Amino acid sequence: MAVRFALVCTFVFALAAPTTASSADLAFAKVGSAIVSFPVGDPGSATPVGPLADSLTGMDFDPGANVLWAIDFTNHTLGTINQSSGAYTSSVMVDSGITAFTIDPVAGTFYVAKGDRNVYSLDKVTGQIALQGFGAEAGVAIDALAADCSGRLFALAGNGAALPNLYQANLGVGNPVLIGTPGYVGPTNLEFDNRSGILYAWFLPSGSGNTVSTHVTIDVATGQGTSIAQLDGKYRMAIRNECSIFADDFEA
């Protein structure tokens, strides 16, 4: 028990986060005209959940890992996805042009971006957005957002065909911090596995005809990306697990 406790503590401090996560479960993704699910980090083992024709800007779970929210880019709505059937149910109209979406896994704040460096909060009841600050440096556009269990907010942002960079936002506190480039172009998704603290991303190069996406893990200290899979289609992904105040998941 003492050895296990020491290992857990070492892991938590290494992530520089006060919380770990519990209830590791499945990743859900919109790919092609369907919703699929798969074990985290293993999209090659995906199984169909159900059809969904409309395109999504992004998807993410609420802090309790119960409700799967998404933004429908086709109809400009915020809504929920049924985890058994893949059906999308709209809740409220939102601004057009939203390019990224994530939910803070602790506070429950909905964050979006709209094709520049700004980050906005999104009211899930009214659909209204409010500027919160910069998620990246000037002259780039945010393509993907993700928040971790310690409340840190990260953005993938770039300019045209150049390699995008990973930034850590400091909303309301200071300027965003440039971390580094993962080394891949065309980011479509950024998502934390709340249990392990691993940051996952999907990249689809422009001009590829939405044919082959690269699944990548990203080092949040350096921004360096490591490819773990290449699969057909364009991916928007959410991971179903929640953050915990306990270091060894006893409350799961």
C-alpha positions in Angstrom: 0.0 0.0 0.0 2.8 2.4 0.8 4.5 1.8 -2.6 1.2 2.4 -4.4 0.5 5.6 -2.5 4.0 6.9 -3.3 3.5 6.1 -7.0 0.2 7.8 -7.1 1.5 10.9 -5.4 4.5 11.1 -7.8 2.1 10.9 -10.8 -0.2 13.6 -9.5 2.6 16.1 -8.7 4.2 15.3 -12.1 1.1 16.5 -13.8 1.0 19.7 -11.7 -2.7 19.2 -11.1 -4.6 19.0 -7.8 -7.1 16.5 -9.1 -7.0 13.3 -11.0 -10.0 11.6 -12.6 -12.3 8.7 -12.1 -14.6 6.5 -14.1 -12.4 6.1 -17.2 -14.8 5.0 -20.0 -15.2 5.4 -23.7 -14.3 8.0 -26.3 -17.2 9.1 -28.5 -16.5 10.7 -31.9 -18.3 12.1 -34.9 -16.6 10.6 -38.0 -18.2 10.6 -41.5 -21.9 10.5 -41.1 -22.0 8.6 -37.8 -21.2 8.6 -34.1 -18.8 5.9 -33.0 -17.3 4.9 -29.6 -14.0 3.3 -28.8 -11.7 2.6 -25.8 -9.6 5.7 -25.1 -6.5 5.8 -27.3 -7.7 3.0 -29.5 -9.9 4.4 -32.3 -9.1 1.4 -34.5 -11.5 -0.6 -32.2 -14.5 1.8 -32.8 -18.0 0.5 -32.9 -21.0 2.3 -34.4 -23.4 4.2 -32.1 -25.7 5.6 -34.7 -26.0 7.9 -37.7 -25.5 11.6 -37.6 -25.4 13.5 -40.9 -24.9 17.1 -39.7 -21.3 18.3 -39.1 -20.1 19.2 -35.6 -17.8 22.0 -34.5 -17.0 20.0 -31.4 -18.3 17.8 -28.6 -17.6 17.4 -24.9 -19.0 15.9 -21.7 -20.4 17.8 -18.8 -18.4 17.5 -15.5 -20.4 14.5 -14.3 -19.6 12.7 -17.6 -23.3 12.1 -18.1 -24.4 14.5 -20.8 -22.6 14.6 -24.2 -22.9 18.2 -25.6 -22.1 19.2 -29.1 -22.3 22.2 -31.4 -24.0 21.6 -34.8 -22.1 23.6 -37.4 -24.7 22.9 -40.0 -27.7 24.4 -38.2 -25.8 26.6 -35.6 -27.2 25.1 -32.5 -26.0 23.7 -29.2 -27.5 20.4 -28.2 -26.9 16.9 -26.9 -26.0 13.5 -28.4 -27.8 10.4 -27.3 -25.0 7.9 -26.3 -27.1 4.9 -27.2 -28.4 6.0 -30.6 -26.1 8.9 -31.7 -29.2 11.1 -32.2 -28.6 14.9 -31.9 -31.2 17.0 -30.0 -30.8 20.8 -30.3 -31.3 23.0 -27.3 -30.6 26.6 -28.4 -29.4 28.6 -31.3 -25.8 29.8 -31.2 -23.6 32.2 -33.3 -22.5 31.0 -36.7 -18.7 30.6 -37.2 -17.8 28.8 -34.0 -14.6 26.9 -34.7 -13.9 25.2 -31.3 -15.7 24.0 -28.2 -14.9 22.5 -24.9 -16.3 22.2 -21.4 -14.3 22.8 -18.2 -14.5 19.4 -16.5 -14.7 20.9 -13.0 -16.4 24.3 -13.2 -18.7 23.3 -16.1 -18.0 26.5 -18.1 -18.7 26.1 -21.8 -15.9 27.7 -23.9 -15.9 28.4 -27.7 -13.7 30.2 -30.3 -14.8 31.9 -33.5 -11.9 31.8 -35.9 -9.5 34.2 -34.3 -7.5 34.2 -31.0 -10.4 35.1 -28.7 -12.0 32.7 -26.2 -15.7 33.1 -25.2 -17.9 31.6 -22.6 -21.2 30.1 -23.9 -24.4 30.2 -22.0 -26.0 26.8 -22.5 -29.5 28.2 -21.7 -29.5 31.3 -23.9 -26.8 30.5 -26.4 -25.2 33.9 -25.8 -21.4 34.2 -25.8 -19.2 36.5 -23.7 -15.5 37.4 -24.4 -13.2 36.0 -21.7 -9.8 36.7 -23.1 -7.1 35.6 -25.6 -6.4 31.9 -26.1 -3.5 32.4 -28.5 -1.2 35.1 -29.8 -2.3 37.7 -32.4 -2.6 36.7 -36.0 -3.6 33.1 -35.5 -7.0 31.3 -35.4 -8.0 28.8 -32.7 -9.0 25.5 -34.2 -9.5 23.4 -31.0 -9.8 23.9 -27.2 -9.5 21.6 -24.2 -9.6 22.1 -20.4 -8.1 19.7 -17.8 -8.9 18.8 -14.2 -6.8 21.6 -12.8 -8.7 24.3 -14.7 -6.0 24.9 -17.3 -7.3 25.8 -20.8 -5.3 24.9 -23.9 -5.7 25.9 -27.5 -4.4 24.7 -30.8 -4.1 27.7 -33.2 -2.4 28.4 -36.4 -2.3 30.6 -39.5 -3.1 28.9 -42.8 -1.1 25.9 -43.8 1.7 26.6 -41.2 2.1 24.2 -38.4 -0.2 25.1 -35.5 1.0 25.7 -32.0 -0.3 24.6 -28.6 -1.0 27.5 -26.2 -2.1 27.7 -22.6 -4.7 30.4 -22.0 -4.7 32.6 -18.9 -8.2 34.1 -19.2 -8.6 37.1 -17.0 -5.1 36.8 -15.7 -2.5 37.4 -18.4 -1.5 36.7 -22.0 -1.5 33.1 -23.4 1.7 31.1 -23.2 3.1 29.6 -26.3 4.1 26.0 -25.5 5.2 24.5 -28.9 4.1 22.8 -32.0 2.8 19.2 -32.2 4.3 18.9 -35.7 1.0 18.2 -37.5 -1.3 20.4 -39.6 -5.1 20.6 -39.7 -6.2 20.3 -36.1 -9.8 19.2 -35.7 -10.0 18.2 -32.1 -8.3 18.5 -28.7 -9.4 16.6 -25.6 -8.0 15.5 -22.3 -8.4 12.0 -20.8 -9.4 13.1 -17.3 -8.2 9.9 -15.7 -4.6 9.8 -17.1 -4.1 13.5 -17.8 -3.1 12.7 -21.4 -3.9 15.3 -24.0 -5.2 13.8 -27.3 -5.7 15.5 -30.6 -6.9 14.8 -34.2 -5.3 16.4 -37.3 -6.6 16.4 -40.8 -4.4 18.2 -43.4 -6.2 20.5 -45.8 -6.5 19.1 -49.3 -6.7 15.6 -48.0 -10.4 15.4 -48.9 -11.3 14.5 -45.3 -9.8 11.1 -46.0 -7.1 10.3 -43.4 -6.8 11.8 -39.9 -3.9 11.4 -37.5 -4.6 10.7 -33.8 -1.9 12.2 -31.6 -0.9 12.5 -28.0 0.5 15.9 -27.0 3.1 16.7 -24.3 1.5 19.7 -22.5 5.0 20.8 -21.3 6.6 21.0 -24.8 3.7 20.8 -27.2 5.4 17.8 -29.0 3.0 15.4 -30.7 3.3 11.6 -31.0 1.2 9.8 -33.6 -0.7 6.8 -32.3 -3.1 6.0 -35.2 -4.1 7.0 -38.7 -7.7 6.4 -39.8 -10.1 7.5 -42.5 -12.4 10.4 -41.9 -12.6 13.7 -40.0 -12.8 13.3 -36.2 -14.5 15.3 -33.5 -14.0 13.5 -30.2 -15.1 13.6 -26.5 -13.9 11.3 -23.7 -16.4 10.1 -21.1 -14.8 10.3 -17.7 -14.9 12.8 -14.8 -12.5 14.6 -12.5 -12.1 13.6 -8.9 -10.7 15.1 -5.8 -9.4 11.7 -4.8 -6.0 10.4 -6.0 -7.0 6.8 -6.3 -10.5 6.8 -7.5 -12.2 5.2 -4.5 -15.4 7.2 -5.0 -15.8 6.0 -8.6 
